[in-house]
Amino acid sequence: METIGLDFNDMVVLQASAIGEARNSIEQEPELSFAQYINKGYSEDEAKFRSEIAAQVASFTSAILTVIDANNKRILSDLKQSGLLNR
């Protein structure tokens, strides 16, 4: 075993996939967020901009956390497989 955990390319592929999944799962969030910004008194343009940014941030954050979780699981698996972790 040369490395422990996911290699960089695996992380990039996983992150790209996770971003797509996150965007699909939060499709309705911009509309809900848009309504909230309108209710707070923002103009329609500002509310649209803010809601789209919030959706992008949510999808990127979800993707990053997905990669971290997968890498942590892989590290634990690799450590167990190498005998360095006996649990």
N, C-alpha and C positions, 0 to 999 in steps of 0.2 A: 504494500500500500504506500503510494508515494505522497498522497495528500489525505488530509482528514477534512470531511465536509464536502460541499459542492464546489466544483471548479467554477471559474468566472463565467465561462460560456454557458454552463448549466443555469447559473443565476440569471444571466441576461435573458435566456430563453424563457425561464420560469417567470421572470418579471414581466416580459412582454405579454405572455399568456395571461398572467394575473391582471394586468392593466385592462386587457380586453374584457375579461370576465367581470371585473369591477365596474367598468363602464356600462356593461349590459345590465348589471344588477342594480345600478343606481340611475337608470334612465329617467325615472320620475322625479328624482331629487331636484333637478334644476327648476322644474315647474313649481314644486312645493316651496323651494327656497325663493323663487321669484315672487311668489305671492307674499311671503313673509317680508321681503325687502320692500315691496309696494306698500304693505301695511305699516312699515316703519317710516314711510314718507319719502323713499327714494324715487327718482324719476324712473320711467320704464327702461330707458337705456342703461342707467346705472344699476337697476335691479337685475336686468338680464346679464350684464357683465359680471356682477358679483355672484350671481347664482351659478353661472358657467364656471367661474374660477373655483368656487366651493366644490363643485362636482369633480373638477379636474384634480384638485388637491385630495379629495376623498379617494378617488380611484388610484392615484399615485401612492398615497399612504397605505391603502389596502394592499397594493402590489408589493411594496417594500416589506410590510409585515408578513406577507405570505412567503417571501423569499427568506426572511429571517427565521420564520418558523420551520420551513423545510430544511434550511441549513442546520439549525439546531438539532432537528431530528436526525439528520444525516450524520452529524458529528457524534451524537450519542451512539448511533448504530455502528459507526466506524470504530469508536473507542471500545465498545463491547466486543466487536468482531476481532479487534487486535488484542483483546485480553487486558486492556488497561483499565477497563471499567467492569466490575463484576456485579451487575445489578440486573 
